[in-house]
Amino acid sequence: MRMTIKMIVSLFALFLMATSYAENLGNPNAPKGGTFLYNLESVPTTMHPLSSTDAYGQVVQDYVLDSLAQRHPDTYEWVPAMASSWTISKDGKVFEFVLRDGVKWHDGKPLTAEDVKFSFDAIVEPTNKYKTAHMRPYYEDIEKVEILAPNKVRFTCKKTYFQNFAVAAGLAILPKHVYENPSKEEEKKLNKTIIGTGAYKVDTYDRTKGITLKRNTDWWGYNVDFYKNTQNYDKILMKFVKEDTIAITMIEKEELDFISLSTEAYNKKTSGARWGKSAFKVKYESKAAKGYAFLGFNLNEPMFKSKKLRTALYHLVNRELMNEKFLFGQSELANGPWYKQSEYANPDVKPILFDMKKAMDLLSEDGWKDTDGDQIVDKMIDGQKVKLSFTILEPLQDFVKYLTVFKEDAKKAGVDVNIKYVEWNTFIKLLDERKFQMVRLAWGAGSVDIDPKQIWHSSSYEQQGSNFINYNNPKVDKLIDEARMAIEKKDRVKLLRDVYKMIADDVPYIFFFNSRYGYYGHTKRLKRVKDTYNYTVGLSYWWLEK
């Protein structure tokens, strides 16, 4: 776990010496070797770990970079990683980490406290030199990182924030000598590789063939009991296969070893002769946080400033039909800005359901009428006649069928919906430039302990922040800020349930679904201890049968 904020650490703990994790979750008899064929699905927008914003880049980083500590996959407790131990002050605002001996960068140079300090300083650099605005909300309450010795650093916090320790412990550490001041030519190269201390090195990068990682034989983890039976592959070849049907065919032919499966793929596309013999599918449940898909309104668009219009459009999205037709009824209708199974979600918030009559009534109340007989309703906005016609940007071809259901129902209400499939890198560029009317996207699972600032706080709009729709509610801002300072979980639950309801009531998104299950497919030669751990599937513990 890195660059993702996870869990509360008690403010009153005097110290935590994390040295009692001798148990090993992997298979001590697992053979080392082989090339693991993994479907990354899409090309990362960039490999640069500071400016990278997408999930694809994060997957690569997880194999190549290390953090000071990481989460135990079953207990969610912190386990030492690059730091061998740490202490926490009585007031919970000072953390001191002792770096593990013998850790080397992939270029052979030793890890030092200078690298830890640089990794923090680059994120909070005020001019956004390193394009880290998307990460800054998590780190803004850490005042400074100081070097106490070549192998010891101190994080000092400005104020109380329940995730301060998680932010420090989960910081991805980068080599200062590589990333601090690269030349323009070096910068181009850094967009296509990563230099870390992790179990794997980037070997090759090809936008058509994939990314190859090779084992780092000098990885410090092989000398630590908790990690010695992990990372069993000699190489990992990450391919870019976007379409379900193609990926499924490839795993049947053993051209891929592992693929994530959609609900539809699990239920409809994995029943061929090879499934259950050379290829296997898994449906699992875990305690991990859940992501969700959504339609986001650009709230800078004049027509979308009307909550009544946004609500009307929400009522035109037949999620019940989509769930039954495409998801086999195995998902739940999402209600608000994070997954409804979370204890931070407000159980009193009910889903906005498909209702053609209510949608048309709301459109009429908002002044939308077909004044020229072209079957599209219109309205005067800022002195100009505006037709209710807009374009949805969609980065995943497989989701177009959901939007097509919306498009056909919206047409019956006099709403003209256009769907534009956009390649991922172009899609991200349009988001960053705020050049869209509506977007269909999904947020990853994030944290079990919610901090919504990155997505929902008004300050997260600037400098290509994650609040790209420009949602702005001062009351929500205030409660988010209060929740970040609430150490007691019960206090955060109360505050964030109010935030959840306020955001849901404002209708800035059309929320789609929250998954109840996860699904994946794997080849016969890819072996594992169990289907999933409590908080992660646990691919790093798997191995290839020889």
C-alpha positions, -999 to +999 in steps of 0.1 A: +000+000+000+014+033-010-001+067-018-035+054-006-046+065+029-059+037+050-064+035+088-064+054+121-036+051+146-044+058+182-034+094+192-025+081+227-001+054+217+034+062+231+052+041+206+048+012+182+077-011+177+065-032+148+086-063+151+061-091+159+051-102+124+071-134+121+042-154+106+043-158+069+012-157+048+027-172+017+037-208+009+072-215+022+074-244-004+064-223-033+089-225-062+105-193-075+106-186-111+086-183-143+069-154-161+036-143-147+013-131-175-009-103-160-036-082-177-030-046-168-059-037-192-046-003-203-014+017-208-007+040-178-009+076-187+026+079-173+049+057-153+062+087-133+052+079-097+048+116-088+025+127-116+008+094-122-030+095-113-045+063-127-049+029-113-029+012-140+002+032-131-004+024-094-004-014-101+031-011-116+043+010-088+031-015-062+057-040-076+085-015-081+083+009-052+083+004-014+070+024+015+081+027+051+054+003+062+025-016+046-008-031+056-011-067+068-035-082+042-056-100+068-055-078+099-050-043+083-023-036+109+009-018+099+039-041+091+074-028+088+087-024+053+116+000+045+114+011+081+124-016+106+107+003+135+091+035+145+078+055+174+048+078+179+048+107+203+022+110+230+003+138+212+003+118+180+020+145+160+055+132+157+066+100+141+102+088+139+112+060+115+144+039+116+153+028+080+162-008+074+198-017+068+210-028+034+181-014+013+194-004-022+179+014-052+176-005-084+207+014-097+227+001-068+229+032-046+219+029-009+186+042+005+191+072+029+170+095+049+175+121+022+153+100-001+125+099+024+126+137+029+127+143-008+097+120-014+076+141+010+090+175-001+082+168-038+045+162-030+040+194-011+063+216-033+042+248-036+046+255-074+034+220-083+067+214-100+063+176-098+025+176-108+015+162-074-017+183-068-038+151-067-018+138-037-014+170-018-047+169+002-035+139+021-001+154+031-011+190+038-012+184+076+024+172+078+045+202+085+080+188+077+102+158+074+136+161+091+167+140+088+179+128+123+206+105+110+215+088+077+190+061+086+164+080+107+137+106+098+111+125+118+077+135+105+062+165+124+025+173+119+009+208+119-023+196+135-043+165+143-054+144+114-066+109+119-046+096+089-013+114+097+005+082+106-009+063+076+002+092+053+037+089+066+040+052+068+024+047+033+045+073+015+061+058-016+098+065-013+117+077-044+154+082-050+163+118-047+193+115-070+170+103-098+138+124-094+148+157-079+161+176-109+161+155-141+169+171-174+142+173-201+156+142-217+158+123-184+122+134-176+110+118-208+127+086-199+112+087-164+077+087-179+085+052-192+102+036-162+104+037-124+134+035-102+126+020-068+137-004-041+110-030-048+109-066-055+108-060-093+126-036-117+111-022-149+128-041-177+110-031-208+082-007-217+063-010-250+029+007-255+018-021-278+034-052-263+033-044-226+055-037-195+080-063-184+092-064-148+121-086-137+130-099-103+152-076-082+176-102-067+189-076-042+154-069-027+156-064+010+124-083+016+139-117+009+159-113+041+128-105+062+106-133+075+073-116+067+082-111+031+106-140+022+079-162+007+063-135-015+071-122-050+078-156-064+080-148-101+111-142-121+093-119-145+059-102-148+046-094-182+018-068-180-003-068-211-028-041-222-060-060-231-091-039-226-119-061-239-133-089-218-138-113-246-102-110-258-088-113-223-110-144-217-098-160-250-062-153-240-065-169-206-081-199-222-051-202-244-027-195-214-015-163-230-026-146-198-024-161-162-047-137-144-075-114-154-100-094-134-135-104-145-166-082-147-199-096-132-211-102-168-180-120-179-180-142-148-216-152-154-218-154-191-184-156-208-165-182-188-184-214-194-164-228-223-148-262-224-115-251-209-131-235-178-127-257-148-099-276-165-071-253-176-088-220-167-106-212-135-129-184-123-133-172-087-161-152-070-151-139-036-161-115-008-138-095+014-136-067+039-118-044+014-133-010+004-154-010-027-151+013-057-180+026-078-188+039-113-206+072-119-217+098-143-202+132-134-217+165-143-194+194-152-209+219-128-193+247-147-218+240-176-247+265-173-274+238-178-260+215-151-261+242-124-297+232-119-301+205-093-336+199-106-322+191-140-295+168-126-322+150-105-344+146-136-316+130-155-308+107-126-345+095-128-339+086-164-311+061-156-326+027-153-301+012-129-325-015-118-327-028-154-289-025-159-282-044-127-305-073-137-295-073-174-257-068-172-248-076-135-272-105-129-286-087-098-253-092-080-246-055-073-264-029-052-276+005-064-252+031-051-266+059-030-238+083-025-201+093-027-186+061-013-197+025-011-229+019+009-216-011+028-192+013+046-200+023+082-194+059+070-223+057+046-256+072+058-282+043+059-310+069+057-301+079+021-322+061-004-313+055-041-328+077-068-347+052-089-358+052-125-391+071-129-399+085-163-429+105-151-410+121-122-382+129-146-405+146-171-423+165-143-390+178-130-379+189-165-411+208-169-408+224-135-372+235-145-385+252-176-376+226-203-401+223-231-400+214-268-407+248-283-398+240-319-411+205-324-377+187-329-384+162-301-357+178-279-367+200-250-351+234-247-348+264-224-336+300-224-303+302-203-285+335-200-305+349-229-299+321-253-320+291-263-303+259-252-313+224-263-311+197-237-283+179-256-250+169-242-221+145-247-209+118-222-172+109-225-167+072-219-132+056-216-143+019-216-160+004-246-177-023-225-197+003-205-212+019-236-242-006-234-251+009-200-251+044-214-271+033-244-299+022-221-298+057-206-297+073-241-328+055-253-348+063-222-337+099-222-348+103-258-384+094-247-382+124-224-369+148-250-333+146-239-305+141-265-277+121-251-245+115-271-219+089-261-183+094-271-158+067-265-124+082-258-090+065-255-078+065-218-048+090-221-069+114-241-097+110-216-075+119-187-062+150-206-097+162-212-105+157-175-074+177-164-083+205-189-120+204-177-131+200-213-162+179-210-199+181-203-204+148-186-180+119-179-185+083-171-158+071-148-151+050-117-133+056-085-111+029-071-118+013-037-096+038-017-096+035+020-117+015+045-114+046+067-129+073+045-113+107+038-133+124+011-112+156+007-094+145-025-127+142-044-153+163-027-136+193-011-138+225-031-100+230-027-094+198-047-105+214-080-074+235-086-042+223-103-058+193-119-072+180-086-096+151-084-127+173-079-128+178-117-165+185-117-160+216-095-183+205-067-185+232-041-205+231-009-191+251+020-210+230+046-195+199+031-160+215+032-164+223+068-176+188+079-148+172+059-122+194+076-138+185+110-138+148+102-101+149+093-093+162+128-116+137+146-094+110+162-123+089+176-138+068+148-174+072+161-171+110+158-159+106+122-187+083+114-212+108+126-196+137+106-191+117+074-226+103+074-238+139+073-213+146+044-226+115+026-262+127+028-253+163+018-234+152-013-261+127-023-287+154-019-268+178-041-267+152-070-233+161-084-230+125-098-253+099-110-240+070-089-243+035-105-235+004-084-217-010-054-203-045-060-210-072-034-184-095-049-151-095-067-143-118-096-112-130-114-099-157-137-066-176-135-048-204-153-042-238-138-004-232-134-010-201-113-013-213-076-025-196-045-030-203-008-066-191-008-090-171-030-085-138-012-072-123+020-094-100+040-082-068+025-066-078-008-067-107-032-029-112-025-013-118-059+021-112-044+017-144-024+009-166-055+034-187-075+037-205-108+037-243-109+067-258-125 
